[in-house]
Amino acid sequence: MKSIHLKNIDLNLLLIFDCIYREESITEAGEKLGRTQSAVSHALERLRNLFDDPLFVRTSNRMRPTPRANELAGPIQMALKNIQDVLIMPSEFSPDKLERTFVISMSDYCATVILPPLIKELSQTAPHVRLEVLAPATSDAQRGLESGAFDLIIGNRDVTAGIYQQKLFDDEFVCMLSRDHEEIGETLSLEAYRENLHIIFAPSARKDKLENSLRKQGIKRNVALQVPHILVIPQILKGTPYLVTLPRKLAEALDVTFLRLLKPPVECPEIPVMQYWHEALNNDPAHRWLRKLIHIVI
């Protein structure tokens, strides 16, 4: 049997074969395809050489297919239909029918703020969507997006070409402390901020924007404890003289009635929270829908 390599095939030949088979005429196939009779005849010769068979034989009033042509007709029609299906624009996107897992890299802070309203919305509008949340990558964030390891990264990263980004919100720092703190009243003075014991919420080992800002102002906190996780902090603050400086949205998400929030007596930087994705996913309907949903629920 003659070996045929796909790289040597002009797929237009399959379209011409199908049209000749349906019309049983070279002339009518040409009219249907908008080609001259000469061009269709030339294509038929190439098909005959390709399949090593006459394929169509002229009779008094039509082009009669050979047994080999009858064998090829069904598979070629199916192949053309599959190609057509690929080229057709997808139907209207329906979140309620979407079955897909999205991998998102985000910190405890972002997860605490974003996941509760996001999951609530997903449970109502897209119950078959699954999220896999991973801790922020220690490696290059851009590489994670380029490789497809993450569908989204939420946080604040330095990225370059090929990565899209959108701001979700700007957060601000607040001080959180026990509601019955004996030394601090309705406002927090700079002296009290310097002298009281602090808990440092440090999800990573690197110096954050707050620490850099305080250093520039010549302010050093009296640190008693540094922890990478947020959930333990409220229980430590309860009934102790400690205080912690952390993002407002994170503090409010904890929803702990025995704690209170005060404005810091120091200049604190804003906290921009972004979502990042690779350009390969920019026009994907499902990914675009998820990005929009995240932006809306915050």
KABELSUL-V552859 format. One record per residue. N is the residue number from 0. RES is the residue in one small letter. PSI is psi in degrees with one decimal (NA if undefined). Layout:
n:N res:RES psi:PSI
n:N res:RES psi:PSI
This chain:
n:0 res:m psi:137.6
n:1 res:k psi:131.1
n:2 res:s psi:131.3
n:3 res:i psi:126.3
n:4 res:h psi:132.9
n:5 res:l psi:-34.3
n:6 res:k psi:-18.1
n:7 res:n psi:3.1
n:8 res:i psi:129.9
n:9 res:d psi:113.5
n:10 res:l psi:-18.7
n:11 res:n psi:-27.1
n:12 res:l psi:-36.2
n:13 res:l psi:-37.2
n:14 res:l psi:-41.6
n:15 res:i psi:-41.1
n:16 res:f psi:-48.9
n:17 res:d psi:-39.6
n:18 res:c psi:-40.5
n:19 res:i psi:-40.6
n:20 res:y psi:-40.6
n:21 res:r psi:-41.1
n:22 res:e psi:-20.5
n:23 res:e psi:31.2
n:24 res:s psi:133.8
n:25 res:i psi:-41.0
n:26 res:t psi:-48.5
n:27 res:e psi:-32.6
n:28 res:a psi:-40.8
n:29 res:g psi:-43.0
n:30 res:e psi:-39.6
n:31 res:k psi:-38.9
n:32 res:l psi:-7.3
n:33 res:g psi:34.2
n:34 res:r psi:158.8
n:35 res:t psi:158.1
n:36 res:q psi:-36.3
n:37 res:s psi:-42.1
n:38 res:a psi:-40.0
n:39 res:v psi:-40.2
n:40 res:s psi:-40.8
n:41 res:h psi:-40.3
n:42 res:a psi:-37.1
n:43 res:l psi:-38.6
n:44 res:e psi:-39.9
n:45 res:r psi:-39.3
n:46 res:l psi:-41.3
n:47 res:r psi:-40.5
n:48 res:n psi:-36.9
n:49 res:l psi:-44.4
n:50 res:f psi:-1.3
n:51 res:d psi:47.5
n:52 res:d psi:147.4
n:53 res:p psi:-29.7
n:54 res:l psi:-54.5
n:55 res:f psi:131.9
n:56 res:v psi:133.3
n:57 res:r psi:131.8
n:58 res:t psi:-167.1
n:59 res:s psi:-29.6
n:60 res:n psi:5.3
n:61 res:r psi:172.0
n:62 res:m psi:108.8
n:63 res:r psi:127.4
n:64 res:p psi:144.4
n:65 res:t psi:167.9
n:66 res:p psi:-35.8
n:67 res:r psi:-39.4
n:68 res:a psi:-39.4
n:69 res:n psi:-34.6
n:70 res:e psi:-38.4
n:71 res:l psi:-25.9
n:72 res:a psi:-50.0
n:73 res:g psi:-54.2
n:74 res:p psi:-37.5
n:75 res:i psi:-41.6
n:76 res:q psi:-40.7
n:77 res:m psi:-41.1
n:78 res:a psi:-42.7
n:79 res:l psi:-37.5
n:80 res:k psi:-41.6
n:81 res:n psi:-40.9
n:82 res:i psi:-42.4
n:83 res:q psi:-40.4
n:84 res:d psi:-36.1
n:85 res:v psi:-37.4
n:86 res:l psi:-20.6
n:87 res:i psi:136.5
n:88 res:m psi:140.6
n:89 res:p psi:152.1
n:90 res:s psi:171.7
n:91 res:e psi:133.6
n:92 res:f psi:134.0
n:93 res:s psi:104.6
n:94 res:p psi:-35.1
n:95 res:d psi:-16.8
n:96 res:k psi:-4.4
n:97 res:l psi:128.1
n:98 res:e psi:101.5
n:99 res:r psi:147.8
n:100 res:t psi:126.5
n:101 res:f psi:131.6
n:102 res:v psi:121.2
n:103 res:i psi:130.7
n:104 res:s psi:124.3
n:105 res:m psi:158.0
n:106 res:s psi:172.1
n:107 res:d psi:-39.8
n:108 res:y psi:-53.4
n:109 res:c psi:-39.1
n:110 res:a psi:-41.3
n:111 res:t psi:-36.3
n:112 res:v psi:-41.0
n:113 res:i psi:-41.0
n:114 res:l psi:-43.4
n:115 res:p psi:-52.6
n:116 res:p psi:-30.8
n:117 res:l psi:-47.1
n:118 res:i psi:-36.9
n:119 res:k psi:-43.5
n:120 res:e psi:-41.5
n:121 res:l psi:-39.4
n:122 res:s psi:-26.1
n:123 res:q psi:-34.3
n:124 res:t psi:-22.3
n:125 res:a psi:69.1
n:126 res:p psi:-14.8
n:127 res:h psi:1.2
n:128 res:v psi:135.6
n:129 res:r psi:137.6
n:130 res:l psi:137.1
n:131 res:e psi:109.9
n:132 res:v psi:126.8
n:133 res:l psi:151.0
n:134 res:a psi:153.4
n:135 res:p psi:134.9
n:136 res:a psi:139.0
n:137 res:t psi:-21.2
n:138 res:s psi:-177.4
n:139 res:d psi:123.5
n:140 res:a psi:-40.0
n:141 res:q psi:-39.7
n:142 res:r psi:-37.1
n:143 res:g psi:-37.5
n:144 res:l psi:-40.4
n:145 res:e psi:-36.9
n:146 res:s psi:-13.9
n:147 res:g psi:8.0
n:148 res:a psi:-32.7
n:149 res:f psi:141.2
n:150 res:d psi:-33.4
n:151 res:l psi:147.6
n:152 res:i psi:129.9
n:153 res:i psi:127.0
n:154 res:g psi:-134.1
n:155 res:n psi:110.6
n:156 res:r psi:159.3
n:157 res:d psi:117.4
n:158 res:v psi:165.0
n:159 res:t psi:-154.5
n:160 res:a psi:145.6
n:161 res:g psi:-7.7
n:162 res:i psi:126.6
n:163 res:y psi:154.3
n:164 res:q psi:152.0
n:165 res:q psi:133.5
n:166 res:k psi:130.6
n:167 res:l psi:-44.9
n:168 res:f psi:164.6
n:169 res:d psi:129.8
n:170 res:d psi:166.8
n:171 res:e psi:159.5
n:172 res:f psi:144.0
n:173 res:v psi:163.3
n:174 res:c psi:133.3
n:175 res:m psi:135.7
n:176 res:l psi:171.0
n:177 res:s psi:141.9
n:178 res:r psi:-28.9
n:179 res:d psi:33.2
n:180 res:h psi:128.1
n:181 res:e psi:-27.1
n:182 res:e psi:-20.7
n:183 res:i psi:125.3
n:184 res:g psi:-130.4
n:185 res:e psi:-18.4
n:186 res:t psi:160.3
n:187 res:l psi:116.3
n:188 res:s psi:160.9
n:189 res:l psi:-37.6
n:190 res:e psi:-43.1
n:191 res:a psi:-35.9
n:192 res:y psi:-38.6
n:193 res:r psi:-40.2
n:194 res:e psi:-30.6
n:195 res:n psi:154.9
n:196 res:l psi:139.1
n:197 res:h psi:146.3
n:198 res:i psi:131.6
n:199 res:i psi:120.7
n:200 res:f psi:107.6
n:201 res:a psi:89.9
n:202 res:p psi:-24.6
n:203 res:s psi:166.5
n:204 res:a psi:-18.4
n:205 res:r psi:151.3
n:206 res:k psi:132.9
n:207 res:d psi:177.7
n:208 res:k psi:-36.0
n:209 res:l psi:-46.6
n:210 res:e psi:-42.3
n:211 res:n psi:-39.2
n:212 res:s psi:-43.3
n:213 res:l psi:-38.8
n:214 res:r psi:-41.6
n:215 res:k psi:-27.8
n:216 res:q psi:-0.3
n:217 res:g psi:26.3
n:218 res:i psi:125.1
n:219 res:k psi:125.2
n:220 res:r psi:148.9
n:221 res:n psi:87.9
n:222 res:v psi:125.4
n:223 res:a psi:-26.2
n:224 res:l psi:140.1
n:225 res:q psi:128.0
n:226 res:v psi:150.1
n:227 res:p psi:-10.1
n:228 res:h psi:147.2
n:229 res:i psi:-31.9
n:230 res:l psi:-27.2
n:231 res:v psi:-21.4
n:232 res:i psi:-46.4
n:233 res:p psi:-39.9
n:234 res:q psi:-31.3
n:235 res:i psi:-39.4
n:236 res:l psi:-29.5
n:237 res:k psi:115.4
n:238 res:g psi:15.6
n:239 res:t psi:163.9
n:240 res:p psi:9.9
n:241 res:y psi:160.4
n:242 res:l psi:160.9
n:243 res:v psi:142.4
n:244 res:t psi:121.1
n:245 res:l psi:168.4
n:246 res:p psi:140.4
n:247 res:r psi:-47.4
n:248 res:k psi:-34.6
n:249 res:l psi:-45.3
n:250 res:a psi:-43.7
n:251 res:e psi:-30.3
n:252 res:a psi:-25.1
n:253 res:l psi:-29.2
n:254 res:d psi:54.3
n:255 res:v psi:116.7
n:256 res:t psi:-21.7
n:257 res:f psi:6.9
n:258 res:l psi:163.3
n:259 res:r psi:161.4
n:260 res:l psi:138.0
n:261 res:l psi:154.2
n:262 res:k psi:132.7
n:263 res:p psi:144.5
n:264 res:p psi:23.5
n:265 res:v psi:162.5
n:266 res:e psi:126.7
n:267 res:c psi:143.4
n:268 res:p psi:155.7
n:269 res:e psi:158.7
n:270 res:i psi:93.8
n:271 res:p psi:130.3
n:272 res:v psi:124.0
n:273 res:m psi:162.3
n:274 res:q psi:140.2
n:275 res:y psi:142.3
n:276 res:w psi:159.8
n:277 res:h psi:150.7
n:278 res:e psi:-23.3
n:279 res:a psi:-24.5
n:280 res:l psi:1.7
n:281 res:n psi:-38.7
n:282 res:n psi:5.1
n:283 res:d psi:122.4
n:284 res:p psi:-42.6
n:285 res:a psi:-42.3
n:286 res:h psi:-40.3
n:287 res:r psi:-40.8
n:288 res:w psi:-44.1
n:289 res:l psi:-43.7
n:290 res:r psi:-44.5
n:291 res:k psi:-40.6
n:292 res:l psi:-44.4
n:293 res:i psi:-42.6
n:294 res:h psi:-34.0
n:295 res:i psi:-40.8
n:296 res:v psi:-17.2
n:297 res:i psi:NA
